[in-house]
């Protein structure tokens, strides 16, 4: 049996900590039924999202998007006409 050097032990422990972190994150995502969602976003939409993040003081765009989705869903129940108004199609010409 070879003796582990201090540097090897440090590397092994770091690798084990990282694996434990990945395992915890994977378990959490499974517990909350998380699903990754990717989309293509054009420059104008990115600019508007940045504006929303700035106005709402969001550090992460995903946080702003999540809040917008939940509030829009709540608006369907509270005031369907306002919901329809914010989702009406705009001319982008």
matplotlib code that plots the C-alpha trace (Angstrom):
import matplotlib.pyplot as plt

x = [0.0, 1.5, 1.4, -0.5, 1.4, 0.0, -0.7, -2.4, -4.6, -5.5, -6.5, -8.5, -10.4, -11.2, -12.4, -14.6, -16.1, -16.9, -18.5, -20.6, -21.7, -22.7, -24.7, -26.5, -27.4, -28.6, -30.8, -32.2, -33.0, -34.8, -36.7, -38.0, -38.6, -36.3, -36.0, -33.5, -35.1, -33.1, -34.3, -32.9, -33.2, -32.6, -30.8, -34.0, -35.3, -32.0, -32.0, -35.5, -34.6, -31.6, -33.8, -36.2, -33.3, -32.0, -35.4, -36.1, -32.5, -32.2, -28.7, -29.8, -32.0, -33.5, -34.8, -36.6, -38.0, -39.3, -40.9, -42.5, -44.0, -45.4, -46.9, -48.4, -50.0, -51.4, -52.7, -54.7, -56.8, -56.9, -57.5, -57.7, -58.1, -54.8, -53.2, -54.5, -53.3, -49.7, -49.6, -51.1, -48.9, -46.8, -45.5, -41.8, -41.3]
y = [0.0, 3.3, 6.2, 9.2, 12.5, 15.7, 17.1, 13.9, 13.9, 17.5, 16.7, 13.6, 15.4, 18.3, 15.8, 14.0, 17.3, 18.3, 14.9, 15.3, 18.7, 17.4, 14.6, 17.0, 19.3, 16.3, 15.1, 18.7, 19.0, 15.6, 16.6, 19.8, 18.2, 20.8, 20.9, 23.0, 25.2, 26.6, 29.1, 31.3, 35.0, 37.9, 41.1, 43.2, 40.6, 40.4, 44.2, 44.2, 41.4, 43.4, 46.4, 44.3, 42.9, 46.4, 47.9, 44.9, 44.8, 41.1, 39.7, 36.7, 36.9, 33.5, 34.9, 37.7, 35.3, 33.0, 35.9, 37.2, 33.7, 33.3, 36.8, 36.4, 33.1, 34.9, 37.7, 35.1, 34.5, 38.0, 40.1, 38.1, 41.3, 42.7, 39.4, 39.5, 43.1, 42.4, 39.4, 41.1, 40.8, 43.9, 44.8, 44.5, 46.0]
z = [0.0, -1.1, 1.3, 0.2, 0.1, 1.6, -1.9, -3.0, 0.1, -0.5, -4.1, -3.1, -0.4, -2.8, -5.4, -2.7, -1.6, -5.1, -5.8, -2.6, -3.7, -7.1, -5.4, -3.2, -6.1, -8.2, -5.3, -4.8, -8.5, -8.4, -5.2, -6.6, -10.1, -11.7, -15.5, -17.5, -20.2, -23.0, -25.5, -28.3, -27.4, -29.8, -29.0, -28.4, -26.0, -24.2, -23.8, -22.4, -20.0, -18.9, -18.3, -16.2, -14.2, -13.6, -12.6, -10.3, -9.0, -10.0, -10.1, -12.2, -15.2, -14.3, -11.1, -13.0, -15.5, -12.7, -10.9, -14.1, -14.8, -11.3, -11.3, -14.8, -13.7, -10.6, -12.8, -14.9, -11.7, -10.4, -13.6, -16.8, -18.9, -17.6, -18.4, -21.9, -22.2, -21.3, -23.6, -26.7, -29.7, -30.6, -34.0, -34.1, -37.5]

ax = plt.figure().add_subplot(projection="3d")
ax.plot(x, y, z, "-o")
ax.set_aspect("equal")
plt.show()
